[in-house]
Amino acid sequence: MTDPYIQPTILQINPYVGGEAEILGAKKIIKLSSNEGALGASPNAVKAFKKASSSLHRYPDGNARLLREAIAETHNLDANKIVCGSGSDELISLLCKGFCGPGDEVLHSQYGFLMYPISAMAAGATPKFAEEKNLTADVNSLLSTLTKNTKIIFLANPNNPTGTYLAKDDLLRLYNGIPKHIILVIDAAYAEYVNKKNYTEGNELVEHNNNVIVTRTFSKSHGLGGLRLGWAYGSQYIVDVLNRIRGPFNISSPAQAAGVASILDTTFAKCVHEHNLKWREWTKNELAKIGLKTPESAGNFLLISFDKFPLSNAKEAENFLKTDGILVRAMGSYKLPNCLRVSIGLQEEMHAFIESLSRFLKKN
Ligand SMILES: *Cc1c(COP(=O)(O)O)cnc(C)c1O
């Protein structure tokens, strides 16, 4: 008897493990493990979600028209070049399904988001990575890792879990070095948090080229991770492919309604941005005071290196914090075993985190 055939690259996948959400027996937990927006969802989005509950028996609009129009209006984009996904994870997966297969290569940077290799292998392709410099994607290294089999390059900008980003000049240099038959996917999941003049999400590259798409999410700054909603702005050429292979009703009606309300709530967006800047700076400074280094982060999280503390490795710190009810993320799965990633939460959550981590270091 033989077992059913499994496409070989699928068995090479280590399933994605999300940030922990529970501690057995703990009453109150502080969850700083998944980069979820500190302030939750916009009250308008919650209202719209509740209102949508009166028509749950109806199929959603398969084209998510109102949502795409609201996004287009807010970001000054062409709604026809927007496609929505059940989280940007779905869009990443559809891009692999649509544009690569067995024998093809998918390139990402060394510490790039783990869903890129997973989605590549799910589509039968082979993931490859290009080495980074100073925990930052390196244009020369990416370009020199291209082969005749490369079909897609994924660049998270800013990147998770490092928090670093490529400035506009470097992004353009990367794009200009890529042959036109290779797709550049710019994953701008944290774009709302960036406050740098030399940053661009990359929408201007989409306007004039067939081989670029920018993915975005409602899971981070919009605080709607539980609803599963993402979107992408891409060339007509790419968006047409994604529209052919996505589920016909891939965005639920409550997600569409909440998404519209959230994207239009620019007051909330401003609060989110300012809260993050203030507490990311504060946390970074407090970490420096206790001797912990973090690369400059453009996102809503910090990557903390324990390299200088041979006795207190990141995994031990993660476990210690957990006994205080605080969840952060050790980065072994990203091959950064000496690092912890902490999301920027509320004021009292960041105080509790620093207090607990200081006690851990004193104990060692
Ligand atoms: C969180 C994250 C996403 C995925 O977000 P969803 O929209 O929730 O699927 C995509 N890319 C990066 C870099 C992320 O950190």
The ligand as a Gaussian input file, in Angstrom:
#p B3LYP/6-31G(d) Opt

LIG

0 1
 C        2.260000      40.610000      10.453000
 C        2.903000      40.611000       9.134000
 C        2.186000      40.299000       7.976000
 C        0.899000      39.555000       7.967000
 O       -0.166000      40.165000       8.322000
 P       -1.642000      39.611000       8.087000
 O       -2.236000      40.691000       7.281000
 O       -2.173000      39.493000       9.474000
 O       -1.625000      38.309000       7.376000
 C        2.828000      40.374000       6.747000
 N        4.110000      40.755000       6.672000
 C        4.827000      41.063000       7.755000
 C        6.233000      41.485000       7.581000
 C        4.257000      40.992000       9.013000
 O        4.995000      41.237000      10.102000

